[in-house]
Amino acid sequence: MPDGLAALLSALWHFATPWTLWNVLWSTLLGIVVGMLPGLTATLGVALLTTLTLKFPPDQAILTLICMYVGAIYGGSRSAILLNIPGTPANAATSLDGFPLARAGRAGEAMAIATIGSFCGSLVGMVMLAILAPVLADFALAFGSWEYFWLAVFGIVVCGRLTALDDPLKGWLAGLLGLLVAMVGQEGIHGYQRFTYGITEISGGFGLLPVLVGAFGLAELLQVVKQPVYEVVRDAGRRILPRLREVFRYWRTILRSGLIGTFMGVLPGVGEDIGAWASYAAARRASRERERFGKGSVEGLLAAETGNNAAVPGAIVPVLTLAVPGSAPAAVLLAAMYVHGLRPGPLITVEFPGFIEQVVAMILLATCAMLVLGLLLIRPLLFVLAVPREYLVPVVFVLCTIGSFAIAERLFDIWTMVGFGILGFVLREMRFPMAPLVLGLVLGDILDKNFRRAMVLGAGSIEPFFTRPISALLAALTILTLLAGLPWVRRGLARLAGRLGGAALRAVRKEVR
């Protein structure tokens, strides 16, 4: 038996206890409920649950958080299908075909199709996690301070580019704001205080979890209060389970979407929503039924749900191997690992042997629970959407407040949550993406420490940043991504491509004559 498979079976046996299975069930169900309620995102769910698992053993805490993560990304499909309101940003593509199916009287069938697609996507992502994580961890051992600096910069640039396709500058400004916030407090090498202005409470910097709860929790609640009340759909239709033949005739779409979603999850800060849209676009281009997309296509619904759930294990790959989050919920998961004494990074296979296999087992358990609960509770979970938001919003706000206070038991953390919640709401109103801000906050410490460490090791020379092979590659990718986001560069490249194409066409015509 291969060593990896034996380690996975050992991890599954480790979790085969009644207490563990109970944690899997309740946390996955809670994740589905959080995901399906508009305004309660996966990031908020993982952040709040992190504050409630401080007394859990580390493996049980990470298990419940992963179950919440998987369940919430899937749960958002319910409101997308029934209300045409994505429960999480990752389910926006789901509403394109899910809601037309619901209007055609196939709401229950659409939810079952979304469940099967999410299950298949998580399985594909889980397999890729098991394959990629050990390889990437070994590869990351070759990283020095120069490479980690460029990795942090590249992650923020790519995240800003892909989360603000219409205006990449807003994404980059949000990432820069996150970096500036990360610089507040004592710096990591000499302990010198920066940007504290004599305020003792911020000498240690802003707490990551209070900032995340504010930017994604309170800001989301303010958005929910602003929006009009949605109409609740109570009829799931006559048929619930779809014909398996109708679903698995699109096995190529499922496999393609799973691979695309995993790849998008691996990219720092890109996350599940881009994984869903990229998978949906690829499925539409390759489909023989592309005219049905947007009008109730089963293939389109499968592609979107497979892509966003495959991105969940994909986003965990860089968390485990590079300590770089692949999405906003993964950033909270990374913070939770540090809180529980785990140190993700290139040495994780040395310091915590078997932990990667345990994470694979956690995703497998969460995926199986999602499939069972998702199919069994299609009709009962409709009543969750009937909860008036006048009851829901105060309860979630209290949880945000308690969760922010519970980490360090400081009143200042509550004010941090409120401040960043208001800031997040204002930035959302101005159409600034939140993911680059969070990624900048998480990667700020990595960027700062490794830049100064690299300058010390290089005796003040910046040459190694551009001469070491991996560092030079990351620098080139960063610069190309920046240039590709500038409109005048894109226009220039389009004109150049047109001229080259015209010259080639004229040459071919000349040869033909």
N, C-alpha and C positions, 0 to 999 in steps of 0.2 A: 504494500500500500504506500503511495507517495506520502512524503512527510507533511505536505500542506493539507492533504485530505485527512490524514490522521489527526493533525492539530485542530482542524475544523470539527471533526467528530468529537474530539476531546472537549472542545469549547461548548458544543451542543449538549454534551453529557453534563458539563459543569452547570449549565442553565436549566437542566431538566429537574427542577424542583417545583413544588406547588406554589411557593412564595414567588418565585421568578415568573412562572406562567401567569399568576394573578397580576403581577406588575405589568407584564406584557399586555394583558387584556385591557386593564383600566386605562393605561397610558395611551394605548392606540385608540381606544374609543374616545378618550378625552381629546386626542389630537384630531380625530374626525370631526368632533363637535366644534372645536375651535376653528378648524379650517372651513367648515360649511357656514359659519356665521359671518356674514359680510363685515369687514372691518377688523376681525381678529385673525391676524396673520400667523404663519408658522413661526416667524421670528419672535413675535409676542408670546406665543405658547411655549416655546423652548426657553425663553428668558424667564417667564414666570415660574415654570416648572423647575428651573435650575435653583431658584431661591427656596423651593419647597423640598428639595432633595439634599440639602446640605448635610443632614444627619445620616443619609443613606451610605452603605458601602460603595466604594468607587464604581465597581462593575455594575451594581444595581442602578446607581444614579445615571450612568451613561446609557444603560439599557433603556430606562424609562424616557430619557431625552431623545434617543434615536426613534423610539416608538412614537413619541409625540411628533417628531419631525416628519416621519413617513406618513403618519395618519393625517396630519394637517395638510400636507401637500396634496394628498388624495382627497381629503374631505372638501376642499374648495370646489371640486367638480360638482358637488350636489347643488350648491346655490347657482353655479354657472349654468347648469342644465335646467333647473326649475325656475330661476328668477332672471336669468340673463345677467346676473351680477356675479363676477368671479369672487369666490370666497377668499382667495389669495391671488396676488399678481401672477402666480404660476399657472392659473387656470383661465386666463383671459382667452387663450386660443381654444379652450374647451367649449366656451359659450358659442363659438361660431357655428358649430354643427350640433352641439348638445341641446341648445334651446330650440332650434327648429324641429328636432326629433320630439322634444317634449310637447311642443304645440301640435304635433301630428298625432298625439295620443300615445306616444311611445316613451314617456318619461322614465318609467321603471326599467324598461329595456335599455335606455340610454345610460342610466346609472349603473346597470350591470355591465354594460360594455366598457364604461369608464373604469369600473372596478377591475375587470379582466386586463385592460390595457395597463393600468397602474401596477397590477401584480406582475405582469410580464416585464414591464420596464424596470421595476425594482430587481427582478431576478437577473436581467441582463447587466444592470449596473453593479449588482452584488458580485457577479462572476468577474467583471472587469476590475472591481476593487480588489478581489482576491489575487488577480493576476498582476495588476499594475503596482499596487502599494509596495510589495517587497522589492520589486525592480526599481521603483522610483526612490525608495529609501536607500538602496545600495548606491544608486546614481548620485543621490544628494550628499553622500559622504565626500564626494569630490568638491563640494561647494566650499568656498572660503567666504570671507567677509565681503569681498568684491562682488561675488555672485549673489549673495543674499541681498546686498544693496540694490542691484539691478532687478532682482526678482520682485522686491517690494515695489519699485518704481513701475516695472512692467505690469504688475497686477493692478495697480491703481489706474494706469493709463488705459489698459484693456477694459477694465470695469467701467470707467468713465465713457469710453467709446461705445461699448455695446449696450449700456443701460440708458444712453441718451443719443440714439441714432440721429434724431432730427437736429440736435445741437450738442455735439460732443464737448464743446467748451463748458457747458453747464455741468456735465459729468466730471470733467477734470477739476473745475472749481470746487465741486463738492468733495472730491478726493483730497484736494489741497486743504480745504477747511478741516477735514478729518485729521490730516497730518499736523496742522497747527494746534488742534486741540490735544493731540497726543504729546506735543512738546511741553505742555504745561506740567509743572511739578519738578521734582528732583530728577536730574539726568542720571542715566544708568551706570556711568563709569566713576565719576567723582562725587556724585551726590549733591551737585550744585543746583540751587533752586532757580527755575526759569519761569518768567511770566506769572509769578504768584502775587506780586504787588503787596507783599506783607500779609496776605490772607493765609492763616495757618491751615485752614481746612483743605486747601488745594495744594499744599506742599507735596503731597503724595500723588498728585494728579487726579483727574476725574476718574471715578470708578467705571469700568467698562460696562458692567451690567446695568447700573442706573442710567447711563447714557443710552444704551440699547433699548431699555424699557421705555424711556422717554421718547426717543426718536421713532420707534416703531410701535409702541403701545399707546401712549397718550396722544401722539400725533394721529394715529389711526382712529382713536375714539373721537377726536375733534372732527376728523373727516366724516365719520359716521353721523355725528350730530348734525353736521352741515347738510348732508344729503337728504332728499325726501324719503319718506317712509315707503318701503317696498311692499308690493302685494305678494301675499303668501300663496303658493301653489300647494294644494292638498291632495291632488289626484295623481297617483303614480301610473295610472293606466292599468289595463287588464293584464298584460303580459309582463313578467318580471325578468325571467332568465332568457337570454337570447339563444338562438340556435348556434351551437359551437361551430358548426360548419360555416356559418355566415361570418363568424369572427376570425377563425383561423385560416380562412382563405386569403387573409391579408398578412400572412406570416412574414413575408418580406418587409412589409411596412413596419411591423412590430420590431423585427430585428434591426432594421435601418434606424428607426426612431430611438431604439434603446442605445445603439452605439453613438448616435449624434447627441442624445441627451447626456450620456456619460461624459463625452468629450467636452460639452459645454459646461458641465459641472466641474470638471477638472480645472478649467480656466479660472484664475483667481477672480472672485467677486462677480462672476457672470451669472451663475445661478440657474434656477429652475424655469423662470419665465422665458429666458432666451432659449433654453433647451426645448421648451414646448413650441415656441414660434419657429425655430430652425427645423425641428422635426416635422411640423405641419407644412412648412414651405417645401421641404424636400419631398414629402409624401404627395403633395399636390403636383409638383413637377413630374414625378415618376408615375402618377396614377393614370389608368385608362378611363377613370370616371371623374376627371377633374372638374367637369361641369356641375357635378353634384356637391362639390366642396362649398361650404357656406350655406347649404340648403337642407342639411340633414344627412351628411355623409357619415356612414359608420367608419369608413377608413380614416377620415379626417379626425373624428373623435378619438379613435384608437391612437393615431399618431401623436396628437397633443398630449393625451394622458400617459402614453408610454414615454414620451420624451421628458416630461417634467418629473416623473417619478424616477426615471433612470438617472437624472441629474443629482438625486439625493446621495446615492453611494459615490457618484463621481465627485461631488463637492467634498466628501469626506476623505478622498484620496490625498489631496494636498494638505488637509488638516493633519493627518497622521504622519505624513512623511516630510513635510516642509514647514509645518506649523503655520501654514498660510490658508485662510478659509476660502472655499470655492463659492460661497454664497453668504447672505446675511444670517440665515439660521445656523449655517456652519460656523460663522464667527462666534455666535453665542455658545455653540457646542465646544469650540476651542477654548473659550474662556472657562466653561464648566470643567473641562479636563484639567486646566491649571488649578482651579479651585479645589478639585478633589485629589490633587497631588500627582497627577499624570503629566508627563512632559513630552508632548508630541514633537516630532522632528526626525532628522536622519538617524539618531541613535535609539529610536523607539524599539527596534528589534533587539537591541543589546540590553537596554535598561528595563524594558518590559516585554520579555519574550512571550510570544503567544497572544499579545494584545490585539494585533491585527486580525488574527483568526477569530478572536472573541467578538470583535466589531462585525466581522462578516456574519457570524452566528446571530448577533443581535439584529442585523438587518433582515436575515432570513426569518427569524421569529416575528419581527414586526410586519414583514410582508405577508406571512401566513395569517397573522391575526387580522390584518387589513382586509384580506380576501374573505375570510369567514365572516367578520363583523359587517363588512360592506355588503355582502349578499344577503345575510340574514336580516339586517336591520334597514332595508331599503324603505319600507313603509313606516316603521316606528320613528325613524329619524326625521321624517317629515314634520313631526310635531315640534322638533327643536327650532325650526325656522319660525314657528308661531310665537316664540317668546318675544314679548314687546321689548323694543330696544330701550324704553324708559326704565325697565328693570335691569337690563343687561349692562348698560354703560356704567352706572354707579358701581355695580359689583366688580366689573373689570378694573375700574379706576382704583377701588380700594385694594384689589390684588396688586396693581402696579405699585401703589404706595407701600404696602407691606413688603412686597418683594424687594423694592429698592432699599428699604430700611434694614431688612433681615441680613444682608450680606455683611456689613460692618457695624450695624446698629448705630448709624450716625444720622442725625437729622439733616445734615448737609446733603446726604445722598438723595433725600426726598426732593430737596430744592434743585438738585442737579437733574433729577428725572423731570421735574416740572419745566425747568428752563429749556432742556433739550427737546421736550415735547412741544413746547411752543415754537422753538426754532425749527423743528422738523415740520410742523404744520405750515409755517410761513414758507419754508423752502418748497414744500409740496405744492402750495398755491402758486408759486413762481415756476413750477414744473422742473425743479431740481431733483434728480434721483437721490435716494437715500443710501443705496448700496455702496457707492464710492465713498461716502462720508464714513460709513461704518468700517469699510475696509481700510481707509486711511487711518482711522483711529486704532485699528488692530495692528496694522503694519508699521505705524509710526515709530514704535519702540525698536522694531527690527531694523528699520531703515536708519534710524539715528545711531544706534549702537554699532552697527556694522560699518557705516560710513566712517565714523571716527576711529574704529578699530583698524579699518583698512588704511586710513591715513597714517596711523602710528606704525603699522607693519611696513608700509611702503615709504617710510621716512618722509612723508609729506608729498609724495609723488602721486599724481592721478593716472600715470601711465598704465599701471596694472588693470585699471578699470576697462581699458580698451585693448589690451594685449593678451590677457589670459583668454583662452579659447571660449569657455562657457560664458564668461563675463562679456566678451566682445559680441557673442551671439545674442545675448539678452539685450545688450545696448542697441544693437542693430534692429532687433524686433521692436524695441521701445520707440526708437526714432521713426521707424517706418509706420508704426501705428499712429504716432502723433501727426506725421505728415499726411497719412491717409484720411485723417479726420478734418483737415483744413480744406474748406471749399475751393479756394483758388488752386490748391495742388490737385484736387480731383478734376477740376475743369482743365487744367494744363495737361494732365495725363490723358484725359479723354480726347483733347485736341491732338496730342501726340500720337495716340493710338489710331485716330482717324486718318492722320497724314500717312502713318506707316502702312495702314490698311489700304489707303488709296494708291500709294506708291507700289505696293505689292500687286494690287489688282491691275494697275497699268502695265507692270512688267509681265504679268501673265498674259495679258491681251497682246502685248507686243510679241511674245514668244509664239503665241497661237497664230498670229498673222504671218 
